[in-house]
């Protein structure tokens, strides 16, 4: 059995039906049990999953890190995977590296995805993921630019992250004046929303 086929079989054993995993996100109970029983096999399978570009493999490192069960060379493994990672897979690998190292600098690859990904769904994923990192001036600029994105859902999620960074736990829906700006059809309104959100962080 080739590595990808073996990974797909093992993935189903660990996480269940792929559609359910996609819809609800992976659960890591079986994985952590397997890591306690046979850590070498778990590492081997996760390497195969990363080679296949599977986001669940990257998320598994985050789950194992939370349980204190990440492979000893997990950071090296993930850094290698990040070199060619793109889009959602790049986001998940960077999140795993952040979980393992605590280094907020792993937000940079996610910010690059937010700025450059062709898919609006990948960009909104990146905007949401950045909420898990502390703000920096560079990240604030990236999110402010995303509040001016042509796609409403990207603007919405970028605005939510900036609100969270400012200490406001509401979503944009709870700030009517801001919601009105990002739902407007005019870019000048989006820019005003970005300026307002940036100003909140400078208070």
Order of alpha helices (4+ residues) and beta strands (2+ residues): alpha-alpha-alpha-alpha-alpha-alpha-alpha-alpha-alpha-alpha-alpha-alpha-alpha
